[in-house]
């Protein structure tokens, strides 16, 4: 986002709060006894135009705000509310990046708050982030001339100019193109992309949590699974999903030695029959996306995609604010 747009957005959130919008949303959450689940991924100071982490300063703004207004809990703790005056809220992280341990955990411990972290079995084992994340990290580091070499069958989008906005739009469309297909097909495309990414001498990939780090985190925080493969399950067969879930269960049982009670669908992609498979597998909490509230009694939970560039935005998005709720 260019500086002018950032300033406009900051003023918008300041005005929305000043005009009482923040208070109205919070009162409605309390009245309806909504449970708010905020979905986060990376927390860190380094930006990437394709997928910037939440800055630790903004993450602390969020924690300050929710500590005074919510009972912050986990999915396993939803039915153990101790204060009916404050609504419940869950901080739900996906993917299992090391920056969660490096930047988020110290702040969570500073405020005495629990969280939910959903890890990808294959990424823990390999130490590599999912392929679509590696692609965004490549795009963030690559020169325009190299990005223009990307050519995939069926992907016709071209990089029209060298502006940041155009590069972000190109990257988002490429990522969507790769997500909206079965893993076997996507893997073939990623293999083709390697002929281009290999030309970049070096680009930093996100460090993932290890088995031992996850076990340490699990003493204070809830660990769920974000699949074994990070495939878009809407496009996979029931047999693929069944095998992926079995691999998750073996990973938790044999390597993490933790109970598996929460499962978060990758890319917000799932089929109705997947929910039945999870229930049969003993999964108590299924984590979706969709920018909606959930309840204490639910077993499938919508989550709000969380991001913020200012203190006012951090506060409002903590209340499940979206562009459609103005």
C-alpha positions, 0 to 999 in steps of 0.5 A: 500500500502506498503512503497516501493510501496508508494515511487515508486508511489510518484517518478512516479508522481514527474517525470510525473510533471517534464516532463511536463505531468501536463501542457499538461493535463491542456492545453488540458482541457482548449482547449476542454473546459472540466468540471472536476468533482472530486468524493470524499467521506471521508476526515480525518486523520485516515486511514483504509487499506480497505478504507482510507479517503483523508488526510486533508493535501492532500485535502488542496494540492488539494484546493491550486492547483485548486484555481489558475487554475479553476473556482470551482463551483457546478452543479447548477452553471455550466452555470454561468461561469464568467471567460472563461480563466479558466475551471470549476471544481466541488468537488462532495462528496458522502454519507454525512459523518460528517468528511465533516463538520469537516475537509473539510468544514473549508478548503473549507471556507479557500479558498472560494470554494463551493462543492456538497454533496450527502447524503443518506436519510436512513443514515441521518435518522439512523445515520449509514453509508451504510452496505458496509461501516460498513463492511469495518470498521469492516474489518479494526478493526477485527483480522485475526482469526475473518475475517476467520470466514466469510462464505457466500453462493457463496463467495468462496474467502479465506484469504490466509495469514495475509498480509495487501495486502491480507486483502485488496484484500479479503475485496475488493472482499467481497465488490464487491460480496455484491454490485453486487446483489439486495438489498434484497439479499444483506441484507440477506448476511449482516444479516449473516455477523452480526453473525461474526461482533457481536463478535468484542467488539467494532469498530468505525463506521463513523458518518453521517451528521444530518438534521440540519447539512445539512441545515447549510451546504446548505447555502454555498454548494449544497446538492444532494441525493445519493439515500434513500437506497444506493442500486446498482440500476442496479440490482433493478426493475424499481418499486424499483428505482421509490419508492427509488426516491420518498422517496428521494424527500419526505426526501428533501421536508419534512425533509431537506426542500431543493430543490432536483436537483442533484442525484448521483447513489450509487456504480456507478450502474444504468440502462438507464431507471433510467435516464428517471425516474429522468428526469420525477422527475425534477432532473436536474443533474444526477451524474455517475462515469466512470472517464471522463470529462463532459460539461456545457450543460450536464445533466448526468455527469461522475466523476473522483474517487479522491484520493491522497497520495502525493502533486504531485499525488493530483495535477495530479489527480485534472486534471482527471489523471488516470492510463490510461492517462500516 
